[in-house]
Amino acid sequence: MINNLSLLIITFFYIGMIRHAPGTFSSLATLLIWILFIPGDYFIRISITFLLTIIGFIFIKLSLSNFKENDPQSIVIDEVIGMSVALIFINDLSIMIIAFLLFRMLDILKPSIIYYSQHLPGAYGILLDDILAGAITSMLLIAYI
């Protein structure tokens, strides 16, 4: 049985329970949180993303045995982490919106290494494809800026 705290975290405050496009909604919620509440200080941004990753990994690992699927659609903390990785070094609002669109495109299409990383077992595969999609998004946009 999955406890309430685990469900709250892995579904990112129950956004993962939305029937259609929970990954997109959780990425959009992350974007809005970063725009409204996360300061531009890179140390703070890196720290927040690192803590989210550790917390997400632990709670995915604790909860995964309660699901039949290898990567359940309702687990969206991975999208939150990937989107956070994409936004760490971006402060411009219009570039942040582009980051959201590019991250979702990479997360859905899963080109190259992103595709292969999702096949790692358990929490590693669930998280790594989104972290890579976020990192690639960030690198492309930094190169563009």
Buried (B, 14 or more C-beta within 10 A) or exposed (E): EBEEEBBBBBBBEEBBEBEEEBBBBBBBBBBEBBEEEBEEEEEEBBEBBEEBBEBBBEBBBBBBEEBEEEBBBBBBBBBBBBBBBBBBBBBEEEBBEBBBEBBBEBBEEBEEEBEEBBEEEBBBBBBBBBBBBBBBBBEBBEEEE
